[in-house]
Amino acid sequence: METGICHNIVIYNSQLIEKSDINFDNFNDGTVVYEIIRVINGIPLFLEDHVMRLYYSANIAGFSIGISDSEISNSIRQLSTENQCLNGNIKVLFHYKKNQKVSFICYFTKHNYPSVLQYKNGVEVLLYSAERDNPNAKIANDDFRETLDDIIIKEKVYELLLVNKNGWITEGSKSNVFFIKDNLLITAPIRMVLPGITRKFVIKAARLSGLEISEDCVNKKNIGQYNAAFISGTSPQILPISSINNIRFDVNNSIIRKLMNSYEEEVENYIYDFS
């Protein structure tokens, strides 16, 4: 099982241990559901939403995780203190194997936050023909993830946008994707994608600003008809797309920039209220 652990201390079944004391090969059998939670100044961002999605993913996978958001929050705070790290991404995962107790693991994982220039100039992405099993659930699939990551590295792009067998663009390999045409914001319907936490706040901000929203897929043949596009997710937050398969987009689109500002305010308010 791929881990990407970037600090020595991990939490395993509520106990602090060193990463060398866990045999992650034991998790290759069974099912793993997980969340990547961004921590800012020691505060787990949008924790309640992530925990709710954990419960939902486990339910789809056919098991119960049996842990509260307060327990997860305490584990994250403890992990931050022990590793002397207040900012980063924490992976919370539950491993289920038939006739065995569900295991809970929590650790700091590697991340790829966009640079200031990438937020300013946007990023290049490519289309890739693939569909995730159970798109509504965050269930680990290391082989699929490794294949996508290899392509991202080889092609020197930030993200891959998944295209289904009918040519519809559904989501990014680890993000949601939005398209803009005039005053219309378009993103794939929730039944076809992972219900992203950032996606939820993008839609909320768009509605508050009076934008028209369409939950529909964009066909790969028609992407040139759109003014702008962006991805959303835990690490990228809201990140403009400069090109898809060499088709250029307006990274300075006023709607994108307004949504970016609204999301930053949402994050600041959450941190203030959580503190």
Summary of the structure (lengths in Angstrom):
residues: 275
radius of gyration: 18.7
end to end distance: 34.7
largest distance: 54.4
contacts: 853
relative contact order: 0.14
helix: 36%
strand: 32%
